[in-house]
Amino acid sequence: MVDCPPVNVIAVIGDVTNSRGIARREAFQRKLATSLQTASTAAGSALASPYTITLGDEFQAVYRRPETLWAELIEVLAEIHPVQARFAIGVGELTTRINPEQALGMDGPAFHRARDGIERLKEQGGTFMIVGDDPAEWALANHALALWSHSLQKWSRNRLQILAGLLRDRPVRELETELSISRVAVYKNIHAAALDDVIGICHELSRALDRTRKDA
């Protein structure tokens, strides 16, 4: 890609965990590709470059704005469940042109920070990490994300789908019908996993990401 004036973005790098142990890898790869295509469609104009599988079971995307980011990440986790993945979110400049067709051929601090986050997640464990110019700025957020990861990695697919639906402001009656579970079961998941608080955290992180993107 040709160099261009820097633009501030949010780069996401995802990585499937323990991918070598996945049975029927070809079928899983198709499922992953479908889930990423669905996530790209759902993100709409917030996404600058769509979710793209790069090497093996790694994938990446570039966001203009983070308003739907957490819903997409949770939806991907739900679709590939019980297989798990980790996600690093890098905030900063993109020093090459945005590729609107696929998330390839781009570079800049946003991607460098996301790459650093993925490597740290591989070493430390966890599901999410945010990396910006100032590590201290995201220290509290990353501690909260690490704490959430301890329970998130044990969640059922239904719980992930409920959270994703709530992040998209879908009513409980729609979720119970779609998941073929009772309304009581939906509320039990909401209360047992403190999903209202999780949603609050996701919204606050989205606002913080947007502020940092604008100030980067």
Secondary structure as UniProt FT lines:
FT   STRAND          3..16
FT   TURN            17..18
FT   HELIX           19..21
FT   HELIX           25..43
FT   HELIX           44..46
FT   STRAND          47..53
FT   TURN            56..57
FT   STRAND          58..63
FT   TURN            67..68
FT   HELIX           69..80
FT   TURN            81..82
FT   STRAND          85..96
FT   HELIX           109..124
FT   STRAND          128..131
FT   HELIX           135..138
FT   HELIX           139..152
FT   TURN            153..154
FT   HELIX           157..167
FT   TURN            168..169
FT   HELIX           172..179
FT   HELIX           183..192
FT   TURN            193..194
FT   HELIX           195..215
//
